[in-house]
Amino acid sequence: MGLSANRPSLVVRSEAASEPTRTQLKGAPMRTARNMDASLAMPTATSVRNVPMKLAIDQRQMVNAHLARTTGGKVSFTHLIGYAMVQALKRVPAMNSAYEEVGGKPFLVEPNTINLGLAIDLPRPDGGRQLLVPNIKGCENLNFGQFWAAYEAVVRKARAGKLEVSDFQGTTATLTNPGGIGTSHSVPRLMAGQGLILGVGSIDYPPEFQGSSQRRITDAGVSKVTTLTSTYDHRIIQGAQSGEFLKVIHELLLGKHGFYDEIFASLRIPYAPIRWAQDVSAERPGQIPKSARVFSLIAAYRQFGHLMADIDPLEYRQRSHPELTLEYHGLTLWDLDREFPVGNFGGHDGEIMTLRDILATLRGSYCRSIGIEYMHIQDNEQRAWIQKRVEVAHAPWPRDEHLRILDRLNEAEIFETFLQTKFVGQKRFSLE
């Protein structure tokens, strides 16, 4: 077959190759590049551990629900993992050490404090990105509430461009969270003067379950997981120490060593955290169905919920009652997202609710700042009347309603001041 006479011919035009654009690195990008070059001389190794995050997810939801009704703010997974990292460094202090050469001689540096570096990725005005690693100083002396506040203060300074040189000095270990952008596993670079950098991967279901429906995952009791990587200076830290360090973080995130109890206490949450437990089956003959166990839990809150109410204005203490725990009724954290029939509970006549929503309604109704005791009433209609009005999900009032209440309180305060001024020494009842 011949070539068509109209077929266009290929013409190669020689054009001068364009030169690439070169931009000199200055400031923070220049220091980052030099630190990366210096890190190449460090002999590092990395330990990896997968950690189930089911309990951390449930605790975080409880904490943020409490904060939404009280002081405000939100706790992130990085806050929890960062605080667990600090506690693990206190238990495995070898991970908080560094290598240094003085006069050509090697030295092991053991700091007397934990200054936790936070790898913060920020946008630049030109559309690029820059990595800053300021630190939180003296973490070993902070409870969770103080650590959370210090963490947020450092992040605010970084975003506002107000970081100072002192904010970068003295870092002993670093936390980086590439999982925030979906990275499941990373091996970050270790900077000179530090012995450890902890990488946190994304929090997701294992790949083999990511095609399953949420209902199937819930019924099977499958937890989301995260991958933690401990990259350390192998000149001064051994693999067994790194493995022990990750093991301690694993234990802390599963609630061991009183980890969540301390967090709840520092945030003044008046009830105990959820406990880690294995999933309990209720399908064998002779076992009490889980739906009956849920009704038993509801009855217990109606009977004893007032004993957990936070009604002492002078002293904070974490209240608990054995019959108000999931474990007492044969339930676990794996049941929180499972659905159960609730009868007429919470105004959901004949409907079903997740155990998480049931528990939130029970705590909001009986264990907040108002306690109510009424199960001694013999009349069933009277008890049902109270339950219908008490067992409702919390709904925040609109701003206009808050302002109306404030106006009425101001009016009452002014009236009380008038009575005190007009009728001096007269017996009367105060506004309280």
C-alpha positions as CSV (number, residue, x, y, z in Angstrom):
1,M,0.0,0.0,0.0
2,G,1.5,3.3,-1.0
3,L,1.7,6.5,1.0
4,S,-0.9,9.1,0.5
5,A,0.2,12.2,-1.3
6,N,-1.7,14.3,1.2
7,R,-0.1,12.8,4.2
8,P,1.7,15.5,6.2
9,S,5.4,15.1,6.7
10,L,7.1,15.2,10.1
11,V,9.2,18.3,10.5
12,V,11.6,18.4,13.4
13,R,12.3,21.9,14.5
14,S,15.3,22.6,16.6
15,E,14.6,25.0,19.4
16,A,16.9,26.2,22.1
17,A,16.2,24.2,25.3
18,S,14.7,26.5,27.9
19,E,16.6,26.8,31.1
20,P,15.0,25.6,34.4
21,T,14.0,28.2,36.9
22,R,16.4,28.3,39.9
23,T,15.4,29.9,43.2
24,Q,17.8,30.2,46.1
25,L,16.6,28.7,49.3
26,K,16.6,31.1,52.2
27,G,15.3,31.2,55.7
28,A,13.4,28.2,57.0
29,P,13.6,26.2,53.6
30,M,17.4,26.7,53.6
31,R,17.7,25.4,57.2
32,T,15.4,22.4,56.4
33,A,17.6,21.5,53.4
34,R,20.8,21.7,55.5
35,N,19.2,19.6,58.3
36,M,18.2,17.0,55.7
37,D,21.8,16.8,54.4
38,A,23.1,16.5,58.0
39,S,20.6,13.7,58.7
40,L,22.2,11.5,55.9
41,A,25.2,11.0,58.1
42,M,23.1,9.4,60.9
43,P,22.8,5.6,61.0
44,T,19.1,5.1,61.6
45,A,16.8,2.1,62.0
46,T,13.0,2.0,62.1
47,S,10.5,-0.1,64.1
48,V,6.9,-0.5,63.0
49,R,3.7,-1.4,64.9
50,N,0.1,-1.4,64.0
51,V,-2.2,-0.2,66.7
52,P,-6.0,-0.6,66.9
53,M,-7.7,2.8,67.3
54,K,-11.3,1.7,68.3
55,L,-10.9,2.7,71.9
56,A,-9.2,6.0,71.1
57,I,-11.9,6.9,68.7
58,D,-14.6,6.2,71.3
59,Q,-12.8,8.1,74.0
60,R,-12.3,11.1,71.7
61,Q,-16.0,11.2,70.9
62,M,-16.9,11.2,74.6
63,V,-14.3,13.9,75.4
64,N,-15.4,16.2,72.5
65,A,-19.1,15.7,73.4
66,H,-18.3,16.8,77.0
67,L,-16.2,19.8,75.7
68,A,-19.0,20.9,73.4
69,R,-21.3,21.2,76.3
70,T,-18.8,22.9,78.7
71,T,-15.6,24.7,77.8
72,G,-15.5,24.2,74.0
73,G,-12.6,23.1,71.9
74,K,-11.8,19.7,70.3
75,V,-9.2,17.0,71.1
76,S,-7.6,15.4,68.0
77,F,-6.0,12.0,67.6
78,T,-2.6,13.7,67.3
79,H,-3.2,15.2,70.8
80,L,-3.9,11.7,72.2
81,I,-1.0,10.1,70.4
82,G,1.4,12.9,71.3
83,Y,0.5,12.7,74.9
84,A,0.9,8.9,74.8
85,M,4.3,9.4,73.2
86,V,5.4,11.7,76.1
87,Q,4.2,9.1,78.7
88,A,6.1,6.3,76.8
89,L,9.3,8.4,76.8
90,K,9.0,8.7,80.6
91,R,8.7,4.9,80.8
92,V,11.5,4.2,78.2
93,P,13.9,7.2,78.8
94,A,16.5,5.7,76.5
95,M,14.4,6.9,73.5
96,N,14.8,10.5,74.7
97,S,18.6,10.5,74.4
98,A,20.9,11.8,71.6
99,Y,24.4,11.3,70.1
100,E,27.0,14.0,70.2
101,E,30.7,14.3,69.3
102,V,32.9,16.6,71.3
103,G,36.5,16.9,70.3
104,G,36.2,13.9,68.1
105,K,34.9,11.7,70.9
106,P,31.4,10.2,71.0
107,F,29.1,11.1,73.8
108,L,25.6,9.9,74.9
109,V,23.4,12.9,75.8
110,E,20.6,12.2,78.3
111,P,18.4,15.3,78.6
112,N,16.6,16.0,81.9
113,T,13.5,17.1,80.1
114,I,11.2,16.1,77.2
115,N,10.9,18.8,74.6
116,L,8.5,17.4,72.0
117,G,8.9,18.7,68.5
118,L,5.8,19.0,66.3
119,A,6.3,18.7,62.5
120,I,3.9,21.4,61.1
121,D,3.3,21.7,57.4
122,L,2.3,25.2,56.4
123,P,1.3,26.9,53.1
124,R,3.6,29.7,51.8
125,P,2.3,32.9,50.2
126,D,3.7,31.7,46.8
127,G,1.6,28.5,46.9
128,G,4.3,26.2,48.1
129,R,4.7,24.4,51.5
130,Q,7.1,24.8,54.3
131,L,7.9,22.4,57.2
132,L,8.5,23.9,60.6
133,V,9.3,21.8,63.8
134,P,8.9,23.9,66.9
135,N,8.7,22.1,70.2
136,I,6.6,22.0,73.4
137,K,9.0,22.3,76.3
138,G,8.9,20.4,79.6
139,C,6.3,17.9,78.5
140,E,7.1,15.5,81.4
141,N,5.5,17.9,83.9
142,L,2.3,18.5,82.0
143,N,-1.0,16.8,82.5
144,F,-3.2,16.2,79.4
145,G,-5.1,19.5,79.8
146,Q,-1.9,21.5,80.0
147,F,-0.3,19.5,77.1
148,W,-3.3,20.1,74.9
149,A,-3.2,23.9,75.6
150,A,0.6,24.0,75.0
151,Y,0.2,22.1,71.7
152,E,-2.5,24.4,70.4
153,A,-0.5,27.5,71.5
154,V,2.5,26.3,69.4
155,V,0.3,25.6,66.4
156,R,-1.3,29.0,66.6
157,K,2.1,30.7,66.7
158,A,3.2,28.7,63.7
159,R,0.2,29.6,61.7
160,A,0.4,33.3,62.6
161,G,4.1,33.4,61.7
162,K,5.1,34.4,65.3
163,L,7.5,31.6,66.1
164,E,10.8,32.6,67.7
165,V,14.2,30.9,67.6
166,S,13.7,29.6,71.1
167,D,10.7,27.7,69.9
168,F,13.0,25.5,67.8
169,Q,15.8,25.0,70.3
170,G,16.3,22.0,72.5
171,T,14.1,19.5,70.8
172,T,14.7,16.0,72.2
173,A,12.1,13.9,70.1
174,T,9.7,14.7,67.3
175,L,6.2,13.7,66.3
176,T,5.1,13.9,62.7
177,N,1.6,13.0,61.4
178,P,1.6,12.3,57.6
179,G,-1.5,10.3,58.2
180,G,-3.4,13.5,58.2
181,I,-3.1,13.6,54.4
182,G,-3.8,9.9,54.0
183,T,-0.3,8.4,54.2
184,S,-0.5,5.0,55.8
185,H,3.1,4.4,56.6
186,S,6.2,6.7,56.6
187,V,9.9,6.6,57.6
188,P,10.7,10.2,58.4
189,R,14.2,11.7,58.5
190,L,15.9,12.0,61.9
191,M,17.5,15.4,62.7
192,A,20.9,15.8,64.4
193,G,20.7,16.3,68.1
194,Q,17.7,13.9,68.5
195,G,17.4,10.2,69.0
196,L,13.8,9.6,67.9
197,I,11.1,10.7,65.5
198,L,7.7,9.0,65.6
199,G,5.6,8.8,62.5
200,V,1.8,8.4,62.6
201,G,0.0,6.9,59.7
202,S,-3.6,7.3,58.6
203,I,-6.4,5.9,60.7
204,D,-8.5,3.5,58.6
205,Y,-9.8,-0.1,58.4
206,P,-7.4,-2.8,57.2
207,P,-7.4,-3.0,53.4
208,E,-9.1,-6.3,53.3
209,F,-12.2,-4.8,55.0
210,Q,-12.4,-1.5,53.1
211,G,-14.8,-3.0,50.6
212,S,-17.2,-4.2,53.4
213,S,-20.3,-2.3,54.4
214,Q,-20.3,-0.5,57.7
215,R,-22.9,-2.8,59.2
216,R,-20.8,-5.9,58.3
217,I,-17.7,-4.3,59.8
218,T,-19.6,-3.4,63.0
219,D,-21.1,-6.9,63.4
220,A,-17.7,-8.4,62.8
221,G,-16.0,-6.2,65.5
222,V,-13.3,-4.8,63.2
223,S,-11.3,-1.8,64.4
224,K,-9.6,1.0,62.5
225,V,-5.9,0.9,62.9
226,T,-2.9,3.2,62.6
227,T,0.7,2.4,61.8
228,L,3.3,3.9,64.1
229,T,7.0,4.1,63.0
230,S,9.8,4.7,65.4
231,T,12.9,5.9,63.5
232,Y,15.9,6.1,65.9
233,D,19.6,6.7,66.1
234,H,21.1,3.2,66.0
235,R,24.4,4.4,67.6
236,I,22.7,4.9,71.0
237,I,19.3,3.2,70.8
238,Q,18.8,-0.5,70.2
239,G,15.9,-2.2,68.4
240,A,14.6,-3.8,71.6
241,Q,14.3,-0.3,73.2
242,S,12.4,1.0,70.2
243,G,10.1,-2.0,70.2
244,E,9.4,-1.5,73.9
245,F,8.7,2.2,73.3
246,L,6.0,1.3,70.7
247,K,4.6,-1.4,72.9
248,V,4.1,1.1,75.7
249,I,2.3,3.5,73.3
250,H,0.1,0.6,72.1
251,E,-0.8,-0.2,75.8
252,L,-1.6,3.4,76.6
253,L,-3.9,3.8,73.6
254,L,-5.7,0.7,74.8
255,G,-6.2,2.3,78.2
256,K,-3.6,0.7,80.3
257,H,-1.6,2.5,83.0
258,G,-4.6,4.7,83.7
259,F,-4.0,6.7,80.5
260,Y,-7.6,7.7,79.8
261,D,-8.4,8.1,83.5
262,E,-5.8,10.8,83.7
263,I,-7.1,12.5,80.6
264,F,-10.7,12.5,81.8
265,A,-9.6,13.8,85.2
266,S,-7.5,16.6,83.8
267,L,-10.5,17.7,81.6
268,R,-12.8,17.4,84.6
269,I,-15.1,14.8,82.9
270,P,-17.3,13.5,85.7
271,Y,-17.6,9.9,84.5
272,A,-15.2,7.1,83.9
273,P,-13.8,6.3,80.4
274,I,-14.7,3.3,78.3
275,R,-12.6,0.2,79.0
276,W,-10.9,-2.0,76.4
277,A,-12.4,-5.5,76.2
278,Q,-12.8,-8.4,73.7
279,D,-16.1,-8.6,71.8
280,V,-18.7,-10.7,73.6
281,S,-20.9,-13.1,71.6
282,A,-24.5,-13.6,72.7
283,E,-25.6,-16.1,70.1
284,R,-25.2,-19.4,72.0
285,P,-28.2,-21.1,73.6
286,G,-28.8,-20.0,77.2
287,Q,-27.2,-16.6,76.9
288,I,-29.1,-13.4,77.6
289,P,-29.7,-11.5,74.3
290,K,-27.9,-8.2,74.0
291,S,-31.1,-6.4,73.5
292,A,-32.2,-7.5,77.0
293,R,-28.8,-6.3,78.3
294,V,-29.4,-2.9,76.8
295,F,-32.8,-2.6,78.6
296,S,-31.0,-3.6,81.8
297,L,-28.5,-0.8,81.2
298,I,-31.3,1.7,80.7
299,A,-33.1,0.6,83.9
300,A,-29.8,1.0,85.8
301,Y,-29.4,4.6,84.7
302,R,-33.0,5.4,85.7
303,Q,-32.3,3.9,89.1
304,F,-28.8,5.0,89.9
305,G,-27.9,7.7,87.3
306,H,-28.3,10.5,89.8
307,L,-25.3,9.1,91.8
308,M,-23.0,10.0,88.9
309,A,-24.4,13.5,88.4
310,D,-21.9,16.4,88.7
311,I,-23.7,18.4,91.3
312,D,-20.9,19.4,93.7
313,P,-19.9,23.0,92.9
314,L,-16.9,22.9,95.4
315,E,-15.0,19.8,94.4
316,Y,-14.4,17.8,91.3
317,R,-14.3,14.1,91.5
318,Q,-14.8,11.3,88.9
319,R,-18.0,9.5,89.8
320,S,-18.8,5.9,89.0
321,H,-21.3,3.2,89.9
322,P,-20.7,-0.5,89.1
323,E,-24.1,-1.0,87.5
324,L,-23.6,1.9,85.2
325,T,-20.7,0.3,83.3
326,L,-21.1,-1.6,80.0
327,E,-19.1,-4.5,81.5
328,Y,-21.6,-5.1,84.3
329,H,-24.3,-5.8,81.7
330,G,-22.2,-7.9,79.4
331,L,-21.6,-5.2,76.8
332,T,-18.4,-3.8,75.4
333,L,-17.1,-1.0,73.3
334,W,-17.7,-3.2,70.2
335,D,-21.4,-2.9,70.8
336,L,-21.4,0.9,70.7
337,D,-22.2,1.2,67.0
338,R,-24.6,-1.7,66.9
339,E,-28.3,-1.1,66.8
340,F,-30.9,-2.3,69.4
341,P,-34.6,-1.9,69.8
342,V,-35.4,0.6,72.6
343,G,-39.1,0.5,73.1
344,N,-40.4,3.9,74.2
345,F,-37.0,5.1,75.4
346,G,-36.1,8.6,74.5
347,G,-39.3,9.2,72.6
348,H,-38.3,6.6,70.0
349,D,-41.4,4.4,70.3
350,G,-40.8,1.1,68.5
351,E,-37.5,2.4,66.9
352,I,-33.9,1.2,67.1
353,M,-30.9,3.2,68.2
354,T,-27.2,2.5,68.4
355,L,-25.8,1.8,71.8
356,R,-23.6,4.9,71.5
357,D,-26.7,7.1,71.1
358,I,-28.5,5.3,73.9
359,L,-25.5,5.9,76.2
360,A,-25.2,9.5,75.2
361,T,-28.9,10.2,76.0
362,L,-28.7,8.4,79.3
363,R,-25.6,10.3,80.4
364,G,-27.1,13.6,79.2
365,S,-30.3,12.9,81.0
366,Y,-29.1,11.6,84.4
367,C,-25.4,12.3,84.8
368,R,-24.8,15.9,83.9
369,S,-25.2,18.9,86.3
370,I,-28.7,17.9,87.4
371,G,-29.5,14.6,89.2
372,I,-33.0,13.2,89.2
373,E,-34.2,10.3,91.4
374,Y,-37.8,9.1,90.7
375,M,-37.9,5.3,90.4
376,H,-39.3,5.0,93.9
377,I,-42.6,6.4,92.6
378,Q,-45.1,3.6,92.4
379,D,-47.4,5.1,89.8
380,N,-46.2,3.9,86.4
381,E,-47.9,6.8,84.5
382,Q,-46.1,9.3,86.7
383,R,-42.7,7.6,86.0
384,A,-43.4,7.5,82.2
385,W,-44.3,11.2,82.3
386,I,-40.9,12.0,83.9
387,Q,-39.0,9.8,81.5
388,K,-40.7,11.3,78.4
389,R,-39.4,14.8,79.4
390,V,-36.0,13.8,80.8
391,E,-34.8,11.1,78.4
392,V,-34.2,13.4,75.4
393,A,-31.1,14.0,73.3
394,H,-29.2,17.2,74.2
395,A,-30.0,20.1,71.8
396,P,-28.2,23.4,72.3
397,W,-30.3,26.5,72.7
398,P,-30.2,29.1,69.9
399,R,-28.3,32.3,70.6
400,D,-31.5,34.3,71.0
401,E,-32.6,32.0,73.8
402,H,-29.3,32.5,75.6
403,L,-29.7,36.3,75.3
404,R,-33.2,36.1,76.6
405,I,-32.1,34.1,79.7
406,L,-29.3,36.5,80.3
407,D,-31.7,39.5,80.2
408,R,-34.0,37.9,82.7
409,L,-31.1,37.1,85.0
410,N,-29.9,40.7,84.8
411,E,-33.4,41.9,85.6
412,A,-33.6,39.6,88.6
413,E,-30.1,40.7,89.8
414,I,-31.1,44.3,89.6
415,F,-34.4,43.6,91.5
416,E,-32.4,41.8,94.2
417,T,-30.0,44.7,94.5
418,F,-33.0,47.1,94.9
419,L,-34.5,45.0,97.7
420,Q,-31.2,44.8,99.5
421,T,-30.9,48.6,99.3
422,K,-34.5,49.5,100.0
423,F,-35.2,47.1,102.9
424,V,-31.9,46.9,104.8
425,G,-31.8,44.2,107.4
426,Q,-35.1,42.6,106.4
427,K,-35.3,38.8,106.2
428,R,-35.8,37.6,102.6
429,F,-34.8,34.9,100.2
430,S,-31.9,35.5,97.8
431,L,-31.9,34.9,94.0
432,E,-30.2,31.5,94.5
